[in-house]
């Protein structure tokens, strides 16, 4: 590693740390201003506000926007180098543009690797504390308002609720079907399925049972039946963002279980998984775009480069948000939706590299 490499890496990481620290301080101030009424109204203890919420809010926020802060940092210090004719001097000395990118890619690798580890194994446990604090002191009680709920609780066992009230743990218009070798073997219907928190079982009211045997169909009915199912009230009390509290292995296992159950919320979990994988690549792509833009000495100088940087940053956020919404609500495959912004900006990066000053 040459002196110029150490110089650029130092500038890169120093500017990145400074910019992300500055924006986090601003974000914390705005967040306190927004939530101070909730803290006072619900009497949140000061130690929980600091240790459980903001101590976990800061790394989550910093990691979430690290690719964009990387982009802004590169735009800023590279533009200053260009204004001081440092980039021209480096290229004029015989250093190719590809070689100039080498220290940028090394610094990006440090940031992307750190972000990947934090995102998948370090931040999820801290998110659990942050979200638990929000549930206690900021958000209203979660209400499960989905209707016509279908779940496969184990292979061949299908549960249906017309609706479910997670405040009292009661499901309405319950049915359980057992299918073996494509043939219906057992069907249990009930007006209500009520969770017994002491016995840890479901109590069915006004049930009708149909059993299919070789000799025909057996019908029975009654007022009450207790049964154990691989289904628990906690399954109806998870907010969508609960997947943010799971590390990579736990999230992968959760997605497999939800696929088996036929959950309608699987898209959100898949988007979360793929976003964690995509973020490191976004760091490299945005770094290349920033170097290609900021290395050209222009009449507008630093101001023009920062303006272009902000426009591209907001465009990236907009693309990511739009395609994520398509994945969750519009039926677009989550893997494709999450990767499209990176592919589009990757093509844009290749174009800028071709026209960058050599």
C-alpha positions as CSV (number, residue, x, y, z in Angstrom):
1,X,0.0,0.0,0.0
2,X,1.5,3.3,-1.1
3,X,1.3,6.7,0.6
4,X,-1.5,7.9,-1.7
5,X,-3.5,4.8,-0.8
6,X,-3.2,5.5,2.9
7,X,-4.0,9.1,2.3
8,X,-7.2,8.4,0.4
9,X,-8.3,5.6,2.8
10,X,-7.7,8.0,5.8
11,X,-9.7,10.7,4.1
12,X,-12.5,8.3,3.2
13,X,-13.0,6.7,6.6
14,X,-12.4,10.0,8.5
15,X,-15.0,11.8,6.5
16,X,-17.4,8.9,6.7
17,X,-17.2,8.7,10.5
18,X,-17.5,12.5,10.9
19,X,-20.5,12.8,8.6
20,X,-22.4,9.8,10.1
21,X,-21.7,11.1,13.6
22,X,-23.0,14.5,12.7
23,X,-26.2,13.2,11.1
24,X,-26.8,10.8,14.0
25,X,-26.6,13.7,16.5
26,X,-29.1,15.6,14.4
27,X,-31.4,12.6,14.1
28,X,-31.3,12.0,17.9
29,X,-32.2,15.6,18.6
30,X,-35.2,15.5,16.2
31,X,-36.3,12.1,17.6
32,X,-36.2,13.4,21.1
33,X,-38.3,16.4,20.1
34,X,-40.8,14.2,18.4
35,X,-41.1,11.6,21.2
36,X,-40.6,13.7,24.4
37,X,-44.4,13.9,24.9
38,X,-44.7,10.1,24.8
39,X,-41.9,9.7,27.2
40,X,-43.5,12.1,29.7
41,X,-47.1,10.8,29.2
42,X,-46.1,7.1,29.8
43,X,-43.4,8.0,32.4
44,X,-40.6,6.2,30.6
45,X,-37.5,6.0,33.0
46,X,-34.5,8.0,31.9
47,X,-32.2,5.0,32.2
48,X,-34.4,3.0,29.8
49,X,-34.7,5.9,27.4
50,X,-30.9,6.1,27.2
51,X,-29.8,2.5,27.5
52,X,-32.7,0.6,25.9
53,X,-33.8,3.0,23.3
54,X,-31.1,5.5,22.2
55,X,-28.1,3.3,22.8
56,X,-29.8,0.8,20.3
57,X,-31.3,3.5,18.1
58,X,-27.9,4.9,17.1
59,X,-26.3,1.8,15.7
60,X,-29.5,0.8,13.9
61,X,-29.8,4.2,12.3
62,X,-26.1,4.5,11.4
63,X,-26.0,1.0,9.8
64,X,-29.3,1.6,7.9
65,X,-28.0,4.6,6.0
66,X,-24.3,3.6,5.9
67,X,-24.2,3.2,2.1
68,X,-25.6,6.7,1.6
69,X,-23.3,8.3,4.1
70,X,-20.5,6.5,2.3
71,X,-21.6,8.1,-0.9
72,X,-21.9,11.6,0.5
73,X,-18.5,11.2,2.3
74,X,-16.8,10.2,-1.0
75,X,-18.4,13.0,-2.9
76,X,-17.3,15.5,-0.3
77,X,-13.6,14.7,0.1
78,X,-13.0,13.6,-3.5
79,X,-14.5,16.9,-4.8
80,X,-12.2,18.8,-2.5
81,X,-9.2,16.8,-3.9
82,X,-10.4,17.6,-7.4
83,X,-10.7,21.3,-6.5
84,X,-7.2,21.3,-5.2
85,X,-6.0,19.7,-8.4
86,X,-4.9,16.6,-6.5
87,X,-6.8,14.2,-8.7
88,X,-5.3,15.8,-11.8
89,X,-1.8,15.4,-10.4
90,X,-2.4,11.7,-9.5
91,X,-3.7,10.9,-13.0
92,X,-1.0,12.9,-14.7
93,X,1.7,10.9,-12.8
94,X,0.7,7.8,-14.8
95,X,-1.8,6.3,-12.3
96,X,-4.8,4.8,-14.1
97,X,-8.3,5.5,-13.0
98,X,-8.7,1.9,-12.0
99,X,-5.7,2.1,-9.8
100,X,-7.1,5.3,-8.3
101,X,-10.2,3.3,-7.3
102,X,-8.2,0.7,-5.4
103,X,-8.0,2.6,-2.0
104,X,-11.7,3.6,-2.4
105,X,-12.6,-0.1,-2.8
106,X,-10.5,-1.1,0.2
107,X,-12.2,1.4,2.4
108,X,-15.6,0.4,1.0
109,X,-14.8,-3.2,1.8
110,X,-14.1,-2.3,5.4
111,X,-17.4,-0.4,5.7
112,X,-19.5,-3.0,3.8
113,X,-18.0,-6.0,5.8
114,X,-18.6,-4.2,9.1
115,X,-22.2,-3.3,8.0
116,X,-22.9,-6.9,7.0
117,X,-21.8,-8.3,10.3
118,X,-23.6,-5.6,12.3
119,X,-26.8,-6.0,10.2
120,X,-27.0,-9.8,10.6
121,X,-25.6,-10.6,14.0
122,X,-25.0,-7.5,16.2
123,X,-27.9,-5.1,15.6
124,X,-30.8,-7.7,15.7
125,X,-30.4,-8.3,19.5
126,X,-30.2,-4.5,20.1
127,X,-33.3,-4.0,17.9
128,X,-35.2,-6.4,20.2
129,X,-34.6,-3.9,23.1
130,X,-35.4,-0.9,21.0
131,X,-38.6,-2.3,19.6
132,X,-39.7,-3.6,23.1
133,X,-39.2,0.0,24.4
134,X,-41.3,1.4,21.6
135,X,-44.1,-1.1,22.3
136,X,-44.1,-0.1,26.0
137,X,-43.8,3.7,25.8
138,X,-44.4,4.9,22.2
139,X,-46.7,2.8,20.1
140,X,-50.3,1.9,20.6
141,X,-51.1,-1.8,21.5
142,X,-50.7,-3.9,18.3
143,X,-54.0,-5.1,16.8
144,X,-54.0,-8.1,14.4
145,X,-56.6,-6.9,11.8
146,X,-56.1,-9.5,9.0
147,X,-59.1,-11.6,7.9
148,X,-59.4,-15.0,6.4
149,X,-56.3,-16.4,8.0
150,X,-54.9,-19.6,6.5
151,X,-52.0,-21.4,8.2
152,X,-50.4,-24.8,7.7
153,X,-49.3,-25.5,11.3
154,X,-47.5,-28.8,10.3
155,X,-47.4,-30.9,7.1
156,X,-51.0,-31.8,6.1
157,X,-52.6,-29.8,9.0
158,X,-54.4,-26.6,7.9
159,X,-56.0,-24.0,10.2
160,X,-58.4,-21.3,9.2
161,X,-59.8,-18.3,11.1
162,X,-62.2,-15.8,9.7
163,X,-60.8,-13.3,12.1
164,X,-58.7,-13.2,15.2
165,X,-58.7,-10.8,18.2
166,X,-55.2,-10.7,19.6
167,X,-56.3,-8.5,22.6
168,X,-58.3,-11.4,24.1
169,X,-56.8,-14.3,22.1
170,X,-60.0,-15.5,20.5
171,X,-60.3,-16.7,16.9
172,X,-63.7,-16.7,15.1
173,X,-65.1,-19.3,12.7
174,X,-62.3,-21.8,13.3
175,X,-61.6,-24.8,11.2
176,X,-58.9,-27.5,11.2
177,X,-58.4,-29.8,8.2
178,X,-56.1,-32.9,8.1
179,X,-55.1,-34.0,4.6
180,X,-53.2,-37.2,3.9
181,X,-52.1,-38.3,0.4
182,X,-54.4,-35.7,-1.1
183,X,-57.4,-37.0,0.8
184,X,-59.4,-35.1,3.5
185,X,-59.2,-37.3,6.7
186,X,-60.5,-35.0,9.4
187,X,-62.3,-31.7,9.6
188,X,-63.0,-29.8,12.8
189,X,-65.2,-26.7,12.8
190,X,-66.0,-24.3,15.7
191,X,-67.6,-20.9,16.3
192,X,-64.8,-19.8,18.6
193,X,-61.3,-20.9,19.4
194,X,-60.2,-19.4,22.8
195,X,-56.7,-19.7,24.1
196,X,-56.4,-21.0,27.7
197,X,-53.3,-19.3,29.1
198,X,-53.2,-21.6,32.2
199,X,-53.5,-24.9,30.4
200,X,-51.7,-23.8,27.3
201,X,-54.4,-25.2,24.9
202,X,-57.2,-24.0,22.6
203,X,-60.7,-24.3,23.9
204,X,-63.2,-24.8,21.0
205,X,-66.9,-23.7,21.5
206,X,-69.8,-25.2,19.5
207,X,-67.7,-27.6,17.5
208,X,-68.6,-30.0,14.7
209,X,-66.3,-32.8,13.9
210,X,-66.2,-34.8,10.6
211,X,-64.0,-37.9,10.4
212,X,-63.6,-39.8,7.1
213,X,-63.0,-43.6,7.4
214,X,-63.1,-46.5,5.1
215,X,-66.6,-47.2,6.3
216,X,-67.9,-43.7,5.7
217,X,-68.2,-40.4,7.4
218,X,-68.5,-40.0,11.2
219,X,-70.2,-36.8,12.5
220,X,-70.1,-35.5,16.0
221,X,-70.8,-32.2,17.7
222,X,-70.6,-30.7,21.1
223,X,-70.5,-27.5,23.2
224,X,-66.8,-27.5,24.1
225,X,-63.6,-29.3,23.2
226,X,-60.0,-28.7,24.3
227,X,-57.2,-29.3,21.8
228,X,-53.5,-28.7,21.4
229,X,-52.2,-27.2,18.2
230,X,-48.9,-26.1,16.9
231,X,-50.2,-22.6,16.9
232,X,-49.8,-19.9,19.7
233,X,-51.1,-16.4,20.4
234,X,-47.7,-15.0,20.0
235,X,-48.0,-15.8,16.3
236,X,-50.7,-13.1,16.1
237,X,-48.9,-10.5,18.2
238,X,-45.8,-10.0,16.1
239,X,-45.5,-6.7,14.3
240,X,-44.1,-6.9,10.8
241,X,-40.8,-5.3,11.9
242,X,-40.3,-8.1,14.4
243,X,-38.0,-9.7,11.8
244,X,-35.5,-6.9,12.5
245,X,-34.8,-8.6,15.9
246,X,-33.7,-11.9,14.3
247,X,-30.1,-12.7,13.3
248,X,-29.4,-14.2,9.9
249,X,-29.9,-17.8,10.9
250,X,-33.0,-17.1,13.0
251,X,-34.5,-15.1,10.1
252,X,-33.8,-17.8,7.6
253,X,-35.5,-20.4,9.9
254,X,-38.4,-18.1,10.5
255,X,-38.9,-17.6,6.7
256,X,-38.9,-21.4,6.2
257,X,-41.5,-21.9,8.9
258,X,-43.7,-19.1,7.5
259,X,-43.5,-20.6,4.0
260,X,-44.6,-23.9,5.4
261,X,-47.5,-22.2,7.2
262,X,-48.5,-20.3,4.1
263,X,-48.2,-17.0,5.9
264,X,-49.4,-13.9,4.0
265,X,-46.7,-11.8,5.6
266,X,-43.7,-13.7,4.1
267,X,-42.9,-10.9,1.6
268,X,-41.8,-8.5,4.4
269,X,-39.5,-11.1,5.9
270,X,-38.0,-11.9,2.5
271,X,-37.4,-8.2,1.7
272,X,-35.6,-7.9,5.1
273,X,-33.4,-10.9,4.3
274,X,-32.4,-9.7,0.8
275,X,-31.9,-6.1,1.9
276,X,-29.3,-7.3,4.4
277,X,-27.5,-9.1,1.5
278,X,-27.8,-6.2,-0.9
279,X,-26.4,-3.5,1.3
280,X,-22.7,-4.4,1.0
281,X,-23.0,-4.2,-2.8
282,X,-24.8,-0.8,-2.6
283,X,-21.7,0.5,-0.7
284,X,-19.4,-0.4,-3.6
285,X,-21.7,0.8,-6.4
286,X,-22.4,4.2,-4.7
287,X,-18.6,4.6,-4.0
288,X,-17.8,4.1,-7.7
289,X,-20.6,6.6,-8.7
290,X,-19.3,9.2,-6.2
291,X,-15.7,8.9,-7.4
292,X,-16.6,9.1,-11.1
293,X,-18.7,12.3,-10.4
294,X,-16.5,14.1,-7.9
295,X,-13.1,13.4,-9.6
296,X,-13.9,15.8,-12.4
297,X,-12.9,19.4,-11.7
298,X,-15.9,21.6,-12.6
299,X,-16.8,25.3,-12.5
300,X,-19.4,24.7,-9.8
301,X,-16.8,22.8,-7.7
302,X,-17.8,21.3,-4.3
303,X,-21.3,22.8,-4.3
304,X,-22.3,21.2,-7.6
305,X,-20.9,17.8,-6.7
306,X,-22.7,17.8,-3.3
307,X,-25.9,18.8,-5.1
308,X,-25.5,15.9,-7.6
309,X,-24.7,13.6,-4.7
310,X,-27.9,14.5,-2.8
311,X,-30.0,14.1,-5.9
312,X,-28.6,10.6,-6.6
313,X,-28.9,9.7,-2.9
314,X,-32.6,10.6,-2.8
315,X,-33.1,8.8,-6.1
316,X,-31.6,5.6,-4.7
317,X,-33.8,5.8,-1.6
318,X,-36.8,6.5,-3.8
319,X,-36.1,3.5,-6.0
320,X,-35.5,1.2,-3.0
321,X,-38.7,2.3,-1.3
322,X,-40.9,2.0,-4.5
323,X,-39.6,-1.5,-5.4
324,X,-39.8,-2.6,-1.8
325,X,-43.5,-1.5,-1.7
326,X,-44.1,-3.5,-5.0
327,X,-42.6,-6.6,-3.3
328,X,-44.7,-6.3,-0.1
329,X,-48.0,-5.2,-1.6
330,X,-47.8,-5.5,-5.4
331,X,-46.8,-9.1,-6.0
332,X,-43.3,-8.5,-7.3
333,X,-40.8,-11.2,-6.2
334,X,-38.8,-9.7,-3.3
335,X,-35.4,-10.9,-4.6
336,X,-35.9,-9.0,-7.8
337,X,-37.5,-6.0,-6.2
338,X,-34.5,-5.5,-3.8
339,X,-31.9,-6.0,-6.5
340,X,-33.4,-3.8,-9.2
341,X,-32.1,-0.5,-7.6
342,X,-28.6,-1.9,-7.4
343,X,-28.7,-3.2,-10.9
344,X,-29.9,0.1,-12.3
345,X,-27.3,2.1,-10.3
346,X,-24.7,-0.5,-11.2
347,X,-25.3,0.2,-14.9
348,X,-25.2,4.0,-14.2
349,X,-21.9,3.5,-12.4
350,X,-20.4,1.7,-15.4
351,X,-21.5,4.5,-17.7
352,X,-19.9,7.2,-15.4
353,X,-16.7,5.2,-15.3
354,X,-16.5,5.2,-19.1
355,X,-16.8,9.0,-19.2
356,X,-14.8,9.8,-16.1
357,X,-11.5,11.8,-16.6
358,X,-8.6,9.4,-17.3
